[in-house]
Structure formats: C-alpha cells, structure tokens
C-alpha cells in the first residue's frame, strides 16, 4: 500500500533502498520496480522536453504525482542512490510511448510491468530521449 504522507513515503523509500542493497541484482531490481508500481498513477505529469526541471527524488516523493515517466525517474533515482557496482549502467529511455529503465545492457527492463524485470520486450533500444545513470548522478550532487 502506498504511504499517504510525505514522511511515510520517505521512510518507505529508505526501507526499500536498505532492502534492495542486500539483495542479488535481479531481486533488488524486482523489489524496486514493484515498489514504484504502487504509486498513484496520473497521466502526463512530467515530459521529456522539461528534463532540466524534473524534480529531484525528494520533490518527486513530496509531489506524489506519478505518470509513467515520473515512475521511471523514481526507479532511476532509487538505483542511482543505491550506488551498487553491479547495476551502474541504468538508462531511462522513451520506447514506443513507454518510459523504460534498462539495466545491465538491457538484460533487465523496469517500468514495463509490475511483476517483470527481465528482458521480454523485443527490440528495445535507447531512443533519442533518454537519461543515463551518470546524468542522474550529476543532478544529485
């Protein structure tokens, strides 16, 4: 169940990161993906044209409005803050109207389905609209 208040969401997000830090990569990514799929969904909150003004992770949790792009951004922030060497190549990309998070050279695809993180979608490539994990790290500094 999604937390109703900002402090509760911050606590739940911290617990997610602690849990994910102790899991093998596939299980950590599944937990992150599943957690972000609990968010209250609303279409068209963020847009790729506004990438320079996207919220930081704390503002994203405070706003509590999640379109597919906002959910993907939350997934990226979570992976990036974990700073695990085994999942350091994540990319948030627009693909056929979806905003997917590709990890480990697209071995794992997040933000596609709440219960699936394995590459089951054929021909997913990084589009011209994408944000790398390195770019996210720079924004968090």
C-alpha positions in Angstrom: 0.0 0.0 0.0 1.3 3.4 -0.9 2.1 5.8 2.0 -0.2 8.8 2.3 2.1 11.3 3.9 5.5 12.6 2.7 7.3 11.4 5.9 5.8 7.9 5.5 6.9 7.8 1.8 10.4 8.9 2.8 10.6 6.2 5.4 9.2 3.6 3.0 11.7 4.6 0.3 14.6 4.4 2.7 13.4 0.9 3.7 13.3 -0.1 0.0 16.8 1.1 -0.5 18.1 -0.8 2.5 16.3 -4.0 1.4 17.5 -3.7 -2.2 21.1 -3.1 -1.1 21.2 -6.6 0.5 19.6 -8.5 -2.4 21.1 -10.0 -5.5 20.7 -7.7 -8.6 17.7 -9.4 -10.1 15.8 -9.5 -6.8 16.8 -5.9 -6.0 15.6 -4.6 -9.3 12.3 -6.6 -8.9 11.8 -5.0 -5.5 12.5 -1.5 -6.8 10.2 -2.0 -9.8 7.4 -3.4 -7.7 7.6 -0.7 -5.1 7.3 2.1 -7.7 4.4 0.4 -9.3 2.4 1.1 -6.1 2.4 4.8 -6.8 -0.8 6.6 -7.6 -0.8 7.0 -11.4 -1.8 10.1 -13.3 -1.1 10.7 -17.0 1.1 13.4 -18.2 2.8 14.8 -15.1 6.4 15.0 -16.5 7.5 15.5 -20.0 10.8 14.8 -21.8 11.0 18.3 -23.1 11.2 19.5 -19.5 14.1 17.3 -18.4 16.1 20.3 -16.9 13.3 21.0 -14.5 12.4 17.4 -13.4 12.1 17.1 -9.6 14.8 15.6 -7.5 13.9 12.4 -5.7 12.6 14.1 -2.6 10.5 16.5 -4.5 9.1 13.6 -6.6 8.0 11.9 -3.4 6.6 15.1 -2.0 4.6 15.9 -5.2 3.1 12.4 -5.1 2.0 12.5 -8.7 3.3 9.7 -11.0 2.9 9.3 -14.7 4.9 6.6 -16.4 7.8 9.0 -16.8 7.8 10.1 -13.2 7.7 6.4 -12.1 10.6 5.6 -14.3 12.5 8.6 -12.9 11.8 7.4 -9.4 13.2 4.0 -10.3 16.3 5.6 -11.8 16.8 7.7 -8.6 16.5 4.6 -6.4 19.0 2.6 -8.5 21.4 5.6 -8.6 21.3 6.3 -4.9 22.0 2.6 -4.1 25.3 3.1 -6.0 25.8 -0.7 -6.5 28.7 -1.5 -8.8 26.6 -4.4 -10.3 23.8 -2.1 -11.6 25.6 1.1 -12.7 24.6 1.3 -16.3 20.9 2.1 -16.0 19.2 4.2 -18.7 15.7 5.8 -18.6 14.5 5.8 -22.2 11.4 6.5 -24.2 10.5 3.5 -26.2 7.3 3.3 -28.2 5.4 5.5 -25.8 6.7 3.8 -22.7 9.4 5.1 -20.4 11.6 2.1 -19.6 14.5 1.7 -17.3 17.1 -0.6 -18.9 19.8 -2.1 -16.7 22.8 -4.4 -17.3 22.8 -3.7 -21.1 19.0 -4.2 -21.3 19.1 -7.5 -19.5 16.6 -6.1 -17.1 13.7 -3.8 -18.2 11.9 -1.9 -15.4 8.8 0.2 -15.6 7.1 -2.1 -18.1 5.2 -4.4 -15.8 4.8 -4.5 -12.1 5.9 -8.1 -11.8 8.5 -8.5 -14.6 12.0 -7.0 -14.9 13.5 -9.5 -17.4 14.0 -8.5 -21.0 10.9 -9.9 -22.6 10.3 -7.0 -25.0 11.9 -7.4 -28.4 13.9 -4.7 -30.0 14.1 -2.2 -27.1 16.7 0.3 -28.0 17.8 3.6 -26.4 15.9 6.3 -28.1 17.0 9.9 -28.7 15.1 10.7 -25.5 17.0 9.1 -22.7 18.8 9.9 -19.5 21.8 7.9 -18.3 22.5 7.0 -14.7 25.7 9.1 -15.0 23.5 12.1 -15.8 21.2 11.4 -12.8 24.3 11.2 -10.6 25.4 14.6 -11.7 22.0 16.1 -10.9 22.1 14.6 -7.4 25.4 16.2 -6.5 
